Amino acid sequence: MLHLRMITPSDRTDAVVRTVERTVGTTHLVVLPGAARIPPGDVVTCDVAREAGDELLSELRALGIDKDGSIAVEDIDLSLSERADRAEREAPGEAADAVLWEQLSEATHEESSLSITYSAFMIIATMIAACGVVLDNAVLIVGAMAVGPEFGPLAGVCTGLVRRAPKLAARSLFALLVGFAAAMAATTLFSLVMDALGLFHGSMLDKPRPNTSFIWQPDPFSFVVALLAGVAGVLSLTSAKSGALVGVAISVTTVPAAANAAVALSYGEFAQMWGSAEQLLLNLFGIMLAGVLTLLCQKLLWRTQRGNWLRTTPKT
């Protein structure tokens, strides 16, 4: 269940209440006239089944509540209410399959901002991966994958394309490209410093590295894994199962490939650099392709489920 808290202009409160009442899957409607001060208006709260949340939010935005008032949405962890149970049963589809597009857009917008924190995580993750590829240490590679924040912008690109929001897609793509460019430039300098300190040596790149050689040797499995990771990552975002994102992060070779390309560039190992760049681009493209297709399938599936529910539900 979701909990909605709205500040509504007084002249639109009745319309909001009617919208909530006719939306299947809503309950616990509360109206507090004149309770809001900034902005002035009434406060309306209700609970709604996740399956009906996107439809209700769309109708509330059509009334201009997001512009002249406020709409806040929270997940309800526990609701001991027979009315809430009945509302969830009445709502079409399953909660796990429902996509809150507004919530997804907001989440990806925040995660895809080119901020100092995002750039710092990208740089740190790539530097950790650089140590991993030079030392042929799989533990460091996995750690770098987990630290990397690149899935946020990737999800932003997918969401922007599916929702036809060019600003979100462009913003996310810009953050992704600039983040990787900054991380690779910083890691190239980091490699030169480590070489000057005697901690990195060019010979380390030439010797056999069985644990990390896959990073600059892309093959069809690289693309397959990227596709599967893209599907899993998008599903984890749309179903609010964020724990799966950790598994997604450590299953694709994005940050390690960028790190190996940077280290190889610092030593003039251009064959490894181009192989790593190919691995990076292959993974990024695979994740975005799978993410877009997954969101489109979810959109079509939900539309089909809702259409079937409307046809089989008796009209009152």
N, C-alpha and C positions, 0 to 999 in steps of 0.2 A: 504493500500500500504506500501511497504518497500523501503527504500533507501539504496542502496549499494554503498560503496566507496572502490575501490580496488587500491592497488599499485601493478603494474604488471611489471615483467622484460620486457625490450623492445622487446626481441625476442619472447615473448608470448602474446604481446598486441593484435596482429591480431587474434590469436586464441580465446582470451577472448572476443573480439568484435563480432566475428562470433558466439560464444556461446550465448552471450546476444541477438543478433539479431534473432537467430532462436528459442529462448525460447518464447513461447506464453505467453503474459501477461507482457512483458517488454516495457518500453518506456523511454523517456528523457535520452537517451544515450549521454554521454559526454566523450571525450578523450582529455587529456592534456599531450601531449608528453613531456617527460623529466621533468615534474613538481615535481616529488618526489626526495628527497635527502637522507633520511634515512628510508628504504633502497632506493638505487637509482633505478629509473625506471619511468614508465608512471603512470598517475592517470586516472582511468576509473570510472565513476559514472553512475548509472542508477536507475530507479525506477522499481519495479516489484510487481505484484499482490501477495498477501500473498499465494494464492493457488499455485503459480508457484515458490515460493521462495526456497522450499526445493530441488526441482530438479535442479535449477540454482546453488545453493550452492554446491551440490554434484558434478556437472560438473566442477565448478571452482576449487574445491579441487582436482579433478582428474587431473587437469592441474598443480597442485603443487603451486597454488597462495598463499595458506595459509602457505606454508613452505618458499618460496623464496620471498614472497611479503606480502600482507596484505589484509584481507577482513573484512570490518566493516559493520554492519547492524543496521539500525535504523528504528523505526516505524514512519510513517508519520501521524501526527494527522490531518492535513488538506492539501488537494491537490486540487486546483481549476484549473482543466485541463480536457478538453474533451478527450485528448489522454489518460490520466490516467483512465478516466471512461471507455473508450473503451477497454483498456488493461485489466481492471478488468472483463469486460463482456466476453472477449475472453478467459480468463483463465478458466481452468476446475474446477468444484466444487464451493463451497462457502468458503469465507474467514474464517468464524467462525469454519468450520470443518477442516481447514488445520492445520497440525502440522509441526512446524519448528523443526526438530529433533536436529539440531545443537544448536539452541537456547535453547531448553529444556535441553539438556545435559550440556550446559554451565551454565544455571541457577541453575540446581540441583547440579552441581559440586561446585558452590560457596556457596549454602545454606547448603551443607552437609560437609563442612570442620570443623574439630574439632579445633575450635579456642577458644581463651579466651572469646570472646564476646558470642559465642554460649553456652559455658559452663556456663557463668555467667547468661544468660537468663534462662537456664534450672534450675539452682540452685535457682534463685530468684523465678521463677514460682512455683517450688515445695515447697518452703518455704511458699509462699502465700497460696498455696493449703493446706498446713499443718495447717495453722491458720483457714482456712475455714472448714476443716473436724473436728477439735477440737471444734470449736464454732458452728458447724452445720449451717454455713453461706453460702447460695447458691451464694450470690453476689461475695464473695471472690473466690469461686470455678470457677465461670464464668470468673472472672478476671485472675485467674491463667491459665485457658485454653487458653485465648487470648494471654497471654504473652509467653507461651511455644513455642519454635522454632522447635519442633520435626518433623513437617511435611516436612521440607526440606530434612532431611536424608531419611525419608520414601519415598518421591518422587524420591530421588536419587537411592534407591534400586530398585524401580519399573522400572525406566528408564534404569538402568544398566542391569537388567534382560532382558528387551524387546530388547534393542539394542545390547545385547550380549557384554557388556562392563564390564568384571569382575572386573576391577580396580575401576570403579565408584561404582559398587554394593558393593564391599568389603569396600571401603572407607566410603560409606554412612552407611553401617551396623556397622562399627567400631565406627563412630561418634555417632550413635544412642545408641549403647550399653554402650559405655564409658560415654556418656552424662547422661543417666539415672542412671548409677551406681554412678557417682560422685554426682549427684543431690540427690539421696537417701541416700548416706553416709553423705553428708553435712546436710541434713534435719534431719537425726537421731541425729546428734550432736546438731543441732538447737533445737530439741525437748527436749533434756536433759538440755540444757541451759535454755530454757523457763520454764522447770519444776523446776529448781533450783531457778529461779526468782519468782516462785509462779504463773506464768501465765498459765501454762499447768498443768493439774492434770490427773492422770490415770482414775479417776472416770468419766472424760468427755467422754472417749471412751466407757464406759459401759452403760451410760444412753442412752435412745432413741434419735436417730438423724434422724428424718423423711426426712430432706432435703438432707442428704448426705449418707444415709445408702446404697443406690444403688451402691456406689463406691466399696464396698467389697462384694457385693452380685450379681455377674454376672448372667445373664439369657440370653435366646435366643435373646431378644431384643438388648442386648449389641452388639452381633455379627452383627445383622441386621443393626443397626445404624452405626457401623464401616464400613460395606460394602458400605452403601450409602454415608458416608462421604468420603471414599476413591475415589469413582466415582466422586463426586462433586469436591474434591480437585484436582484431575488430570485434569478434564475438565477446571477448573479455571486456571491452569497453561498453558495448551496447547492452550487455547483460549485467553490468556492474560487478563482474567477477574479476577485480583488478589483480588478484593474486596470480592469475595466469599470465600476466604481462611479464613477470620475471622469467618464466619459461620461454616466452617469445624472445625476450632480449638475449638470452644465452643460446639461442638456436640459430641465429643468423650472423653472418660474417660481414658486418658493416664496419664497426669501429676497428676491429683487428686488421681488416683490409686497408683502411685508411692509415693505420699506424705503420703497417709494413711498407706501404707505398712511400710514406714520409721517410722512414729509415733508409729504404733502398735509394731514394733520391739523394739523401745526404752522402751516400757512398758511391753514387754514380752507377748503381745496379739497375739499369733501366729495364731490363727484362722482367725482373721481379716487380718493379714499380708499375709497369703496364699490366702485368698479370694481376696485381693487387687492385689496380684501378678497375679492371674488368670485373673482378669479383665484387667490388663495391657497387658498381653500377648495376650488375646483374641482380644483386640482392635488393637494392633499392627499387628497381623496376618490378621485381617479382612481388615484393610486399605491397606496393601501391596497386598493382594490377589485381592481386587477390583481394585487397581491401575494398576496392571499388566494386568488384564483382560480388563480394559478400554483402555489402550494403545494398546493392541493387536487388539481390536475391531476397534479403530480409524485407525490403520494401514491397516487393511483389508478393512474397509469402503472406505478409501481414494484410495486404490489400485483399488477397484471395480469402484468407480466413475471415476477415470482417465481412466480405461480401457473402460468404456462405452463412455466416451468423445472421445477417440481416434477412436473408431469404428464408431461413428456418425459424426465425423468431416471430411469433404472432404479433400483429399490429394491435395496439390498444387505442 
